[in-house]
Amino acid sequence: MPEGLGVFGWIIIGLLAGALAGFLVPGRERNGCVGTLLIGIAGGLIGGWLWTGPLKQSPATGFLGALLLAVLGAGLVLLVLHAANRRR
């Protein structure tokens, strides 16, 4: 993830990533604003870790790069949450 965004930038990326992932991943769950934010932030952490860790790529540059990785990570988080809810 790019440096220098500040807390407000991370919140915006988290909200956008969670909302976009919620739109792209099928399901009828309602997470609310806080849930969407948490899913987006978790997605950013997971997406960034996967990108720089196992895939051994250089960190994302810029707002759009961070947003793309966060959306992909948030999509993974939503898929895991959907699978966990189906098992209940």
Secondary structure as UniProt FT lines:
FT   HELIX           6..24
FT   HELIX           32..52
FT   TURN            53..55
FT   HELIX           62..86
//
